[in-house]
Amino acid sequence: MGPLVPDIIGNDLNFIVALIIGILFGAILEQAGFSTSKKLVGLFYGYDFTVLRVFFTAGITAMIGVMALTHFGLLDINLTYINPTYLWSAVIGGLIMGFGFVIGGFCPGTSVCAAAIGKIDAMIFIGGAIIGVLIFAEGYPLIEDFYKSANWGNPRLFETIGISQELFAFLLTSVALMAFIFTSIIENRVNGIKKPIIRFTPYYIGLGIIGLLIATSSFVFPERKGSFLKMVEEKHVVQSYKLNEITSDELSCRIMSEDKRLQIIDFRPAKEYEKINLPKSTQFTLDNLFEKEPNKILTLRHKVNVFIDNDELSERKYAILASELGYKNIRILKGGFNEFKSLILHPILTGDTTNREEKDTYRFRLRASNIIPDLIKKNKTAGPVKKNQKRVVGGC
């Protein structure tokens, strides 16, 4: 159904749930009058703005819902498909869709709803839509260049106009509420009805309060990733945050003993990881911490997740993010991978020791400096964390 974290609905159950939701969606559309072409085209003639109200409400609800689910880590927004914007094909397609809507009296979704209850005009509309799809598919090679012209990529409007996601959500919800009032004025004039637009009855007061709560709720759900990244940019927070550490000697011991509980999460750049990668290591990026599939590695029970990067400060940032996201058994490599290389992989061993502990450490590092490089050569790298799922494509 969607890139939910965790998988609340399994793949086998997806189709059944989708069928049930589809039936309920169709029933609601029919009860709202969307199976009647007169109500649908009323939007263009000014006597009925039910379509605008319903779809504006659906959009606002979906927007706030996505923000809330993403904020609480229940939705992987990176797996949510955003249609690429091809400007001129979007303009032409919008005009065709608009003319088809006003002339035929249906949109693709409502035509199926109407056809399901026996509306002949809706069935003809669906037949025309199928013919249009076939014409487009067969003629696509001829219009492909135009179709893909003015490619804007996958822009998000709040980023394009340079405001925060929360402010954009608040403004859009406010615009929706004002649109409801404005369209009510138009309806009254067109239909010759004299009713006060704003009525202080319990019903309208309740709707107003709900609308205000929805508008202001967007500020409760700031972009989760952005807020966390801002936190780890504060040096005193990073340095004072309590984290568990593992020394280069302990990590070497666990590697040589093939500790089955050990998982090394390597945040170094890809080129450095390909050059030298430790056994039991998987390459991660910062984005992976916020994604659906990669986090499965970090949630394995009875595993010790050792975060490594070239320096300890970077490790601390990643570990703080992981801890704030709710992951357990996180440790950082003391001194970073640079210290590990200087102590274990390329040590300067002189044998100058003054006590038993130093002698034992010397002997251990001498042994590790011979064994671990050999294990690295024989290691079959796990590579970047595996992501098998594709973006979820959907929509009306």
N, C-alpha and C positions, 0 to 999 in steps of 0.2 A: 504493500500500500504506500510505502514511503520509506525513506532512509532513517527510520527511527532507531534510537540507541537506548537500550538494547533492542534486539529484534523481538518486539512485542507480538508481532504477527509473522509467523513463518511463511515461507514461500508457498507451501502446499495449501495453506489456509487463505492466502491472498485472493485467489480467484473467487472463493466462496464469499468472503467478506465484500469484495468488489461488486459481486452480483447483488448482494443484499442492499448495499449502499446505493447501487444504481436503481434498484426497484423503489427504494424510499425516495430517492431524488426525483424520479419520474412522477411518483405519487404527489409529492409536494408541488412540483411544477404544475401538474394538472389542477390541483386544488387552488393554486394561486391564480388560475385562469390563463396560464401560459400556453394552453392548448388551443386558445382562441386567437385567431389572427387579428381580430378587431382590437383586442387589448394590447397586443404586441405593437401594432402600427400606431397605436394611440400616442406613443412617444414622439412620433414625427409630426403628428397633427395637433399635439398639445392638449388633448382631452384626457389622457391617462398616462401617468408617469410611473406606473407600477414597475415596469422593466428597469428603469433607472434606479429606483429605490432598492429593488431586490438585488440587482447585480452590484450596486455600490455597497450595500450592506454585506454581501458575500465577500467582496474584495477587502473591505475593512476587517472583517472577521478573520479572513485567511491571513492578512498581513500581521495583525496582532498575534494570531495563533502561531505563525511561523517564528515571530520574534520571541515569543514566550518559550516555545519548545527549544529553539536554538540557545536561548539564554540559560536554560536549565540543563543543557547537554542532552536533550532527548531527540534532537534532530540534527543530522549531518547536512548542513546547508551546501557543502561542497558536492554532494551527490544529487542535489536538486537541479534539474535541467532548466536552464534559462535560454529561451529561444534567441538565436543570434539575430541581430537587427540589420536587415538589408533595407535601407531607407526607401528607395524608389519602388521596390516590389511591395513593401508594406503600404505605401501610399496608394498604389494602384489596387492592391488586394483589399484595402479598406474601402475604397470607393465601390468596388464590385460587390463586396459584402453588404455595404450600406444600401445600394440600389436593390440588391437581391432581397434584403430584409423588408424594405418598404414596398416593393412590388409584390413579392411572394407572401409576405405576411408572417414569415417564420425565419428563425435562424436554424442551423443544423440540429442543435439539441432539442429545441421546442418542436421542430417538425416531426421528430421521432416520437415525442410525447403525444402529439396530436394524432399521428398515424396509428399509435397504439390503441386509441379509443375510436378509431374508425373514420377519421376525417379524410375525405377523398382529396381535398386540396393539399393536405400535408403529404399524402402519398405521392402526388404529382411533383411536389416540391422536392422530395427525396430523390425521385427519378431524375429530375433536372440536375440535382447536386451530383449524382453518380455520373451522369453524362459529362458534367463539367470537370469532374476529377479525371475521367478517362481522357478528355481532350487535353487537359494540362499535362498528364503523364506522358501521352504520346508526343505532344509538342514541346516537351521540356528541353530537348537538345537545341531547339531553335531559339528558345528564350533564356537559356541558362545564364548567358553573360549578363543580360539585363536583370535577371532574378537575383544574381549575386552582386550586383553593382552597389556602390556606396555601403560597403560592409562596415558597420560600427562595432562589430564584436558583440560582447555580452554586457552592455552598460547597465548600471543600476542608477536610477534617476537621482537619488539623494547624493550619490558620489559625483554624478555629472554636474549638478548645480552647486556642489560644495557645501552641503549641510550634513548634520548628523542624521543617522537613521531614525533616532527617536523624534527629533524635531520634524522630520519629513512625515512620519506617521501621525504625529499630532496635527500638523497642518492639513494633511489629506483627510483625516477624520473630521476636522472642522469644516473643510470644504464640502464634505458629504452632508453634514448637518445643515449647512447653509443652502445647499442644493435642494434638500428636501423642503425647506421653507419656501424657496423661490419657485420651485415647480408646483407647489400647492397653490401659490398665488396665480400662476398661469392656468392651472386646471380650473380654478374657481371662475376666472374671467371667461375662458373658452366655453365652459359648461353653464355659465350664467348662474352660478351658485353664490350666495352671499353668506359666507361663514367666516368667522374670525380665524385667521391662520394660527395664531397662538392662543390656545385655550388652556386655562389653568385648572384642568380637571385632574384627578388622580392618575388617569391613564397617560395624559400628555406630560404631566410632571414626572412620572416614572420613566417615560421614554427619554425625557431630557436628562434626567440623572444618569441613566444608563449610558447615553451618548457621551456625557461629560466624563464618566468613569472610563469608558473605552478610549477617549481621546487622551486623557492624562495617564492611562496605564502604560502607554508606549514608553514613558520615561522610566518606568519601573524595570523595563527589560532592555537595558543598553546592550550593545553588541558585546557578547561574552568574551570573544577573543581579544577585542580591542581593549577592554577594561583590564584583562589579565596582563596583556603586554605592557600596558601603561604602568601597572604595579611593579613589574620586574625591572623597569627602567630606573626605579628609585634605588640608588646605591645602598642606602642604609637598610632598606627592606631586604635586599639580597644578602647583605653581609650578616644581618642579625637573624635571619630565618633559620630555625633549627632543622638541620638535615643530618641523616646518618651518612657516615663516610666509610670508605673501604680503602686500605692502603695498597700501594703497588705490590708489596710483598704478599698480602693476603689474596689479592686478585690473581697473582701468579700461581700461588699455591692451589687455588680453586681450579684454575685452568689446567694445571698439570695433573691434578687428581680427577679431572673430568667430572667435576661437580654437576650433577644433573639438575640441581636447583638454580644454577647460575644462568642468567640472561644478560647479555651485554647489549645495551642500546646505544649505538654509536651515532652521534650527531655531527661528526666531522663532514666536511664537503665530500661529494661523491668521488672526486679524483683521489683524494687522500685515502678514502676508505678502500678504493680499488687497489691502491698501492700496498697498503698494510691494513689487514683486517684480522682481528683476534678471533679465535674459535668461540663458538656460541654467541657471535655478535650479529646484529641486524642493523642495517642503516636506517636511521630515522631522520625526519626533518621536523621543524617546529610545527608545520601544518598538520603533520600526522597525529600530533597529540589531540587535535580537535576533531579528527575524523572518525568515522564509524568503524571501519574494518581494522585499522592499525591498533586500536585500543584493545582488541581481543588478546594481543600478545601481552599487554601490560596487566591484564586481569586474570591471567592464569594463576591458579592457586598454588601455593607452596613454592613460588618462584621468587628469586631475589633479582631485582632489576637494577643493574649497575649502569648509570648514565655516564658516558664519557664524551669528552670533547678535548680540543687541544689545551684549553686552560680551564682552571677550576671555576672561575667566575661564570663562564658560559654554562658549565655543567650545573651550577647552582640555579641559574635562571630556568633551565629546562626542568630541573627537579622541582622547583617551586611551582611552576606551571602544572606539572603532573600531580603534585600533592594537592593543589587547589582544585584540580579537576576530579579529585577523589581516588587517584590511584595509590596503591599501598606498596610496601616493601621496596621503596625507592632508596637507592644509595648513590653517592657520587664518588668518583675516583679522586682521592686526595692528590692535589697537585696537578691534576689533569693528565692527559695522555703524554704531554711533553715530559713530565716528570717520570712517567712509566718508561718512556723510551730511554731516558738518561740513567735510570736505576736498573732496568731489567734488559732492555733490548740492546742498548749500546753503553754498557756500564764501564766506568774507569775503575778497575779493580786492582788495588795496590797491595792488599794483604796486610796493610798497616792497621793492626787492631790492638786495643788496649785491655779489653775484658772479654769474658765468655760470650756475652750477648752480641758484641760486635763480630766476634769470630763466627758465631752461628749465622748471623746475617750475611757475612761475607761468603761463607760456604753455600748458603741458600741461593744468593744472587748469582754466584758463579755457575751453579747448577742450572738455574732458571735461564741464564743468558745463553746456555747451550741447547736447552730443550725447547723453549718457547719459540725462538725463531724457526726451528725445524717444524713445530706444530703449525706455525703460520703458513709455511710453504706448502704443507700437506692439507691445509684447511680448505674445504669447499665452501666458499662464501655463501651466506644466505642472501646477500645482496640487499637491495632496498626492501622495505616492508611490503608484503604482497597485498595488492588491492584488486580483488576479482570483480567486485560489483561495479556496474556502470551507473551513470547518472539516470535518475528516474524521470522518464518522460511522461507527462500527463497534461491534463487540462480539459476544458469544456469543448 
